[in-house]
């Protein structure tokens, strides 16, 4: 494929608590700063934009490939049922756009390190 512009969509559940959605957007901004990639946050429910809106905005910017990175811990119902349906819908609307989906966070070795770090900090704080 010729030098296609690729973007990442950080896909989260979304919340009626806007500060939670903003936290996801901030992770996306950090990803963009650290990688140099175009990164947009998108939400299944309770946040804006949804996947369709985020992909449409990226396509309007000339993006040719989208990598959807689920900001979910495990492959539950939303990733088994909802996300594949949404991706199919997006691909029907943007036939020239290549869309791929990464696995969720579950199983990545960094998660264990993060949990150990959080637990160690709590234990150290309790012992002070």
Steps between C-alpha positions, in 0.01 A plus 500: 500500500642839409583739786150489645414721789416285799315606813418330828158513663512446874162332548353511851162422651414859591327639805234744606777647716673735258823507699535125434465560125749784521747265670477270197554795265809595702640149457445543126682835505789340689512217246514755218778699666712193572448331164450779248188318380159650445294374795130560559291379792160345425231361725248218488251672728482814708780690330564686182597434230384148438708271275308603192559870568869457579563296185303745285713787634818305430388408149426868434863571598623256235575206725506174305548252782356493852623280782237468773662444839237392755553664837335200667658249734342184361316369197151524644168546329579848366813377322346173386170643374489880484842594367499256205156630398615861526814427299295332225270803487797737476660292226175505300490880526869544415572224249855614423597522865694211654394433860669259736435433870763417762442262790383653830743573782453158666806279480752780452789457748496870588164453674650279769778752556245782528289307751806410706608865497157616620482233770857571617423872530187426706689260725783749551251776580319277752829418674599866547 
